Amino acid sequence: MSRAYQIRLSPDLQDLNPILAGSSIRSTENSHAPYALNYTLIHYVTEGSGTFCVKGKEYPVRTGQAFLMLPGETASFTTGSEDPWSLRWIGFNGKLAHQFSALPPVFDIPSEVFAIMCDLSDPDAPNNVRGYRIAAELMLLYSLLLDPTKQKPDYVQLVMDHIDSFYMQKISVAELATSLGLNRCYLSGLFKKRVGFSIQEYLLKTRLEASKRYLLHGSTIKEAATLSGFTDVSNFSKLFTRDCGANPTVFRKRALESAASFQKNRPE
């Protein structure tokens, strides 16, 4: 089943001015050839999945995510062959429109606007009424994602806090991104830019530091590995040796000998 509509709007607003909106239900069209726009266009996936291509890179897009086409950029998109998507879109301009370029090419739509963006237009309403309604929805989206006066969560610190608390459990970067309502690539780039290395590297460092503490408190190598979140003891030993320059057994022996020597030679 495939059905599409598009409406032209002209509410003539200054900040965010919608000029068109539309939808495509369970589209089976394979692709849309590359083209460029002179306005900003947001596509929101209400069902299914597909691929968005811009600047020579491809981005997978799933239900609940949006992809962004900016003025002057040549982009294309393709629906999933086995899971064709349904789309809603808004094209707009205005003095705040350029700020949407700060978003990644694919991003999650905040839950606060999910229901609204699933029903962009009332077919019985005049175009100017629909236009003002969509403008209000755009302003809500802007305030949630881009408003400089609104304090944004410290996503990097949230990731580090989660890893510090739950390093012993299975942790997926994709699941972390989903829980924060962010695109995985965007979150990874944000983290690496600030911390200097990837989320996976931070997780590994945290687990290795934890394993050292367990070893020094009398845990066996297997216990230290398991308690630190490693599922393969052999791989844990290799990673530990590479990081510390000594295998877990030698590390513990040296640390205990050093502690005993310190206690023996400590001044009374």
C-alpha positions in Angstrom: 0.0 0.0 0.0 1.4 3.4 -0.9 -0.3 6.8 -0.5 1.2 10.2 -0.5 0.1 13.8 -0.2 1.8 17.2 0.0 0.4 20.6 0.8 1.8 24.1 0.1 1.8 26.5 3.0 2.3 30.3 3.3 1.8 31.5 6.9 4.6 34.1 6.4 6.3 33.7 9.8 9.7 35.2 10.6 11.4 32.6 12.9 10.4 29.2 11.4 8.1 29.4 8.4 6.7 26.1 7.1 6.3 26.2 3.3 5.2 22.6 2.7 4.3 19.4 4.5 3.3 15.9 3.4 3.3 12.2 4.1 3.9 8.9 2.4 2.3 5.7 3.8 4.1 2.4 3.5 6.0 3.7 0.5 7.4 1.0 -1.8 9.3 3.4 -4.0 12.9 2.2 -4.1 14.7 5.5 -4.0 14.6 9.2 -4.6 17.4 10.5 -6.8 19.9 13.1 -5.4 18.6 16.6 -5.4 19.3 19.9 -3.7 16.9 22.3 -2.0 16.7 26.0 -1.2 15.0 25.4 2.1 15.4 23.1 5.1 13.5 19.7 5.0 12.9 17.2 7.8 11.7 13.7 7.0 10.3 11.8 10.0 10.0 8.0 9.8 6.8 6.8 11.5 7.1 3.2 10.4 9.7 1.0 8.7 13.3 1.8 7.8 15.6 3.0 5.1 18.8 4.8 4.2 19.7 8.5 3.9 22.8 9.5 1.8 24.4 12.9 2.1 28.0 14.2 1.5 29.0 10.7 0.3 27.9 9.0 3.5 25.0 6.6 4.1 23.0 6.6 7.3 20.5 4.0 8.3 17.2 5.4 9.5 14.6 3.6 11.6 11.2 4.3 13.0 11.2 7.3 15.4 14.2 9.0 13.7 14.3 11.9 11.3 16.8 12.8 8.6 17.7 16.4 7.7 18.2 17.9 4.2 19.8 21.4 4.3 19.7 24.1 1.7 22.3 23.6 -1.1 23.1 20.0 0.0 22.6 17.2 -2.5 21.0 14.2 -0.8 19.1 11.0 -1.6 17.2 8.4 0.4 16.0 4.9 -0.2 13.3 2.9 1.6 14.0 -0.6 3.0 13.0 -3.3 0.5 11.7 -5.7 3.2 10.4 -3.0 5.6 9.2 -0.1 3.5 8.9 3.1 5.5 6.1 5.6 6.1 7.3 9.2 6.2 6.1 12.7 7.3 8.0 15.7 6.1 8.1 19.5 6.8 9.9 22.0 4.6 10.6 25.4 6.1 12.7 28.5 6.1 13.0 31.5 8.4 15.7 33.2 10.4 16.1 30.2 12.8 16.1 27.6 10.1 19.9 27.6 9.6 20.4 26.5 13.2 19.1 23.1 12.3 22.4 22.5 10.6 23.9 21.9 14.0 22.0 18.6 14.2 23.5 15.4 12.8 22.1 14.1 9.5 20.0 11.5 11.3 18.6 12.2 14.8 15.9 10.8 17.1 12.7 12.8 17.5 12.1 13.6 21.2 9.2 11.8 22.8 7.5 15.2 23.5 6.8 15.7 19.8 6.4 12.1 18.6 2.6 12.0 18.7 2.4 15.5 17.1 4.6 14.7 14.2 2.7 11.5 13.5 -0.3 13.6 12.6 1.0 16.8 10.9 -2.2 18.0 9.2 -5.9 18.0 9.4 -7.2 17.4 5.9 -10.3 19.5 6.6 -8.4 22.5 8.0 -7.5 25.5 5.8 -3.9 25.7 4.7 -3.1 28.7 6.8 -4.4 26.9 10.0 -2.3 23.9 9.2 0.7 26.1 8.5 0.5 27.8 11.9 0.0 24.5 13.6 3.1 23.0 11.9 5.0 26.2 12.8 4.2 25.6 16.4 5.5 22.0 16.1 8.7 23.3 14.6 9.2 25.7 17.4 8.7 22.9 19.9 11.3 20.8 18.1 13.7 23.7 18.0 13.3 24.4 21.7 13.9 20.8 22.6 17.0 20.3 20.3 18.5 23.7 19.6 17.4 26.4 22.0 20.6 28.0 23.3 18.7 29.3 26.4 17.6 25.8 27.4 20.1 23.8 29.5 20.9 20.6 27.6 21.9 17.3 29.3 25.6 16.6 29.6 25.4 13.5 27.4 29.1 12.7 27.8 29.0 12.8 31.6 25.8 10.6 31.6 27.6 8.0 29.5 30.7 8.0 31.8 28.5 7.8 34.9 26.6 4.9 33.4 29.8 3.0 32.6 31.4 3.8 36.0 28.3 2.3 37.7 27.5 -0.7 35.4 30.8 -1.7 33.8 30.2 -5.2 35.0 27.1 -5.6 32.8 26.8 -5.8 29.1 26.9 -2.3 27.6 26.1 -1.4 24.0 26.9 2.0 22.5 23.7 1.7 20.4 21.6 1.1 23.5 23.3 4.0 25.3 22.5 6.3 22.3 18.9 5.1 22.2 18.4 5.6 25.9 19.6 9.2 25.5 17.5 9.8 22.4 20.6 10.4 20.2 22.0 9.1 17.0 24.8 6.5 17.7 27.3 8.2 15.4 26.5 11.6 16.9 27.0 10.4 20.5 30.2 8.6 19.6 31.6 11.7 18.0 30.5 13.9 20.9 32.2 11.6 23.4 35.5 11.2 21.5 35.8 15.0 20.9 35.5 15.7 24.6 37.2 12.7 26.2 39.9 12.0 23.5 39.0 8.4 22.9 35.9 6.3 22.1 33.2 5.0 24.4 34.4 1.5 23.8 37.9 2.5 24.9 36.6 4.2 28.0 34.6 1.1 28.9 37.7 -1.1 28.4 39.8 1.2 30.6 37.2 1.3 33.3 36.9 -2.5 33.3 40.7 -3.0 33.5 41.0 -0.6 36.4 38.2 -2.4 38.2 40.0 -5.8 37.6 43.2 -4.4 39.2 41.2 -3.6 42.3 39.7 -7.0 42.5 43.0 -8.7 42.0 44.6 -6.7 44.8 41.7 -7.6 47.1 42.3 -11.4 46.6 40.1 -12.3 43.7 41.2 -15.0 41.3 41.9 -14.1 37.7 38.6 -15.6 36.6 36.7 -13.8 39.4 38.4 -10.5 38.6 37.5 -10.9 34.9 33.9 -11.8 35.6 33.3 -9.0 38.2 34.8 -6.5 35.8 32.5 -7.4 32.9 34.8 -9.6 30.8 33.2 -12.8 29.5 36.4 -14.4 28.1 39.2 -15.0 30.7 41.8 -15.6 28.0 40.9 -12.4 26.2 40.9 -10.5 29.5 44.5 -11.7 30.2 45.7 -10.5 26.8 44.0 -7.1 27.2 45.3 -6.8 30.8 48.9 -7.7 29.8 48.8 -5.2 26.9 47.6 -2.5 29.1 49.8 -3.1 32.2 52.9 -4.7 30.7 52.4 -7.7 32.9 49.9 -10.5 33.1 47.3 -10.5 35.9 49.3 -13.1 38.0 52.6 -11.1 37.8 50.8 -7.8 38.4 49.2 -9.1 41.6 52.5 -10.7 42.8 54.4 -7.5 42.2 51.8 -5.3 43.8 51.6 -7.5 46.9 55.4 -7.7 47.2 55.6 -3.9 46.9 52.9 -3.5 49.6 54.7 -6.0 51.9 58.0 -4.2 51.4 56.4 -0.8 52.2 54.9 -2.2 55.4 58.2 -3.7 56.5 60.3 -0.6 55.9 57.7 1.9 57.1 59.1 4.0 59.9 57.6 3.4 63.3 
